[in-house]
Every structure is written in structure tokens, then in C-alpha cells.
Amino acid sequence: MQGSKIDELNRALQHFKKDVCADPLSAKRVDVCVVEFNSKASFVTPFCPIAKFKPPTLSAHSTTAMATGIRYAIEAVHDQVSRYHAAGIECYKPFVLMITDGEPTEDMEGIAKLISARESQGRYGHMLFHAFGVKGANMDFLSTLTHRVLAVNNNAFMEIFDWASKSMQIISHSKPTDNVLESNLGPNMEPYNPVEKKVPWND
């Protein structure tokens, strides 16, 4: 993810914090963690309350350590949920949002099974994994990881985080055991169908 794409993504992260914190209840209930994967994967921001979140400046490289990044994210979610449970705190089902404009440059064996296992774990499922692909992403490959694959046109990172923010606000005003619908998608976002193989940047 090079040039204007990474700049837009960094601006969208700043916007996400402001948007979520504008809702007092969401500001109290939403925790966030950022995992970056390029030539290697790393925890850029460990889990923290959104009010204390300092949006990082992400960087771009020519390789994509996607498998390691996904493992890190899933492990972080598992550890955070375990901390909540140990403290007797009910928690909402975590969202894992992966954004990419490419495809992995490392072995992805077992990753799809790991995602599926964690999504189905427990009575209500352990997490919801979403994959967002912007121009350049291998959408067919993303569809092997999850059925929640969204094609995003025009590098509309703001729309991704608008959707995430609105979804967090909806969930924050519910009970942890409620079956809550997520926010509507933005105009540059659409679910990817691997049968039709249609992406908005080819229209």
C-alpha cells in the first residue's frame, strides 16, 4: 500500500477515533488495537480504550506478511477477551477488520481454518472477521478467508471507518448478548461475490 493510499488510511484512523469518541457511551465501551503487516507484522497499538488511542502513522512496504498479521490480531483479541472474562466483565463480540490492497507474500496455510474456528468458538462466536480489499487486492483469495469480504472503490478508507464507527455505536448501545445488525455500507463499498468476480474498480 503505497503513496496516497497509506496517507488516506492514516487520515481515516484519525477520523475513526474522533467519530467514535463523539458518542459518550461508545467512548467508554470501545477498545481498539492496531496490527500492521507489510514486510513483517507488528503490534503498532496494543489494546486500549478508544479515548486513549493514539492513531499511529502506518507505513508501506513491497511485501505482505498477512498470515502473521492475522495471527497476531486473533491472538490479541483472544487475550483481551480472556482478560474481560477473568475480571467478570461481559464483552461484545470483537470485530477484526483487515484492509489490504494486495495479496500475501507468505504461507497462508491454516489461516482460513483459524479464522473459522475462532468465529464459531463459544455460544455466540468469538469474533467477526471482515476483509476489506481496495484496488489491487486479490479478492478471490480474501474470499477463501471469510464470507465477509468487501470491495472498496476509490481508496475510500473514510467509508470503511465510518462504517466501523457507526457499527460500534450501534453495538455500544445494545447488550453484549443482543444480535445486533451492523451499520449500512458506504457508496464505495460492496460485498464481493467470488462467483460473479465483480469489483467496482473494473466498472
N, C-alpha and C positions, 0 to 999 in steps of 0.2 A: 504494500500500500504506500504509494509514493506521492510527493508533492501536495497538490491541492486536496487530495483525498484525506491524507493524515491530518492536514490542517483543519479540514471541516470536521473530522472526527473529534479532534481535541476541543474545538469550539462547542460541539454538541455535548460533550461531557460537562463542560462548564454550565451550559444551559440546563442540563438534566438536574444538576444539584439545585439550582435556583428554582426550577419548576416544582420539584418535589418538596423543597423546604417552604414553598409558598403556602402549602397546606399544613396547618399546625399538627394535625393528627399523623399525617404521613411523616412529617419531620421527626416525630417521636418513635415511629414504628419501623421505619425502613433502615436496614443496614445494607452496606454496599462493599463489594470487593472487586478489584480490577486485576485481571491476569493478562499480561501481554505475551504474544508469541510472534516472533519474527525469526531471526537466526537461532534463537533459543527462547524458552519460555521462562517467565519470571513473575513473581508476585509484585506488582507495582504498588498496589494498595491493599493491605490486609483488611479483613472485615472491620468496619467501624460504623457508628451511626452516621446517617446521611448529613446531619448537621455539622459533624466534624470532618467530613470527607473533603479532602483537598484534591480536586481533579488533576490528574497527572498530565504531563506532556508526553504522549506516546510517540515512538519513533518507528521508522520503516526500514526494512532490510529486504534483501532479494530472496531469502528463504523463509519457509513457513513451518515452524515446529508445532503444528496443530495438535498432534496426538498428546504431546507433553502438556501443552496449554490446557487441553480439555481435562486431562487427568488432574492437573493442579486445581482447576476450577471445581471439579466434582469433589475432590478431597477437602477443599476449603469449605464447601457447602456442608459436607458430612460433619466436619469438625465443629462448625458453627451450630448446626442443629443439635449435635451432641451436647454442646455447652448449654444451649437453651433447656434441653430436657433435664440435664443434671441440676439446673437451677430451678426446675419446676415451672418453666415458662412455656406456655403454648406458643407455637410459632406458625406462621403462614407458610404455605408451600413455596420454597425458593424458586426464583427464575434464574436460569443460566442463559445469558444472551451471548452468542458468538457471532462476530461480524468479520467477514473476510472478503477479499477481492481476488483470491487465488485458489490454490489447492495445496495440500500438504506436500512437504518435501521430506517427510519421514514416514516410517512404517505405521500404518493406522490399524494394524491387526488387533482385534479385540475391543476397539473403541466403541463401535456401534452396540455391541453386547453390553458393555459397561454402562452406556447411556440408558439403554433399555432396562437393565437391571435396577438402576437407581431410580428411574422414573416409576417403576412398578413396585418398589420396595415399600412395605408398610401398608396400612389400611387405605390411606389416601394417596399413596405415592410420595416419593421422597423429594422430587423436584420436577420442574418443567424446563426442558431444554429447547431453545429456539436457535435456529441458524439463519442468519441474515447474509445474503450474498449481494454484493454490489458488482458493477461491471468488471468482468474478468474472473469472477468466481466460477468454479466448477459446480454448477447447480445440481447436476446428476449425482455427483459424489456426495454433496451435502444431503441429498435425499436418502442416501444409504445410512445416514446417521440418525435421522429423526424425520417424522412426518410434519414437523413444524418448521418448514423451510419457507422463507420469504425472500422474493426477489425485490431489490430496492434500486430504483432508477435514479439517475441524475445525482448520484452521491448524496442522497437525501438522509444524511445521518441525523439531522434535526428531527425528522419524522420518526426515525427509529426511537429516539429518546423521548419524543413527545408521547408516542405510543406507550413506552415503558413507564413514563411518569404518570400518565392517566391510568394505566393498569394498576400501578402501585397505589394510587389514591383510591381507586375503587376497592381494592383488596383491603387497604388500611381501615376503611370504614365498614368492614364486614367482620364476621367472626372467623377464627382460624379454620373451623370445620365447615364453613359455608362453601358451596360450589359456585364460585364467582366467575362471571364472564370477563374476559379481558377487554380492553378498550378497542374501538374500531381502528382499522388501519388507515394510514395516511394515503393521499392520492398517488404517491410514487411507490407504494408498497403493494405487492400482491402475492398470494400464496403460489408457490411453484408446483406445477404438476409434471412429474417426471415422464408421464405418458405423452403429454402434449409438447413438452420440451420448449415451452414458450417463455422467453424472457423479455422484459419491457424495453431493454436497450437494443433489441433487434427489430422493434416495430418501426 
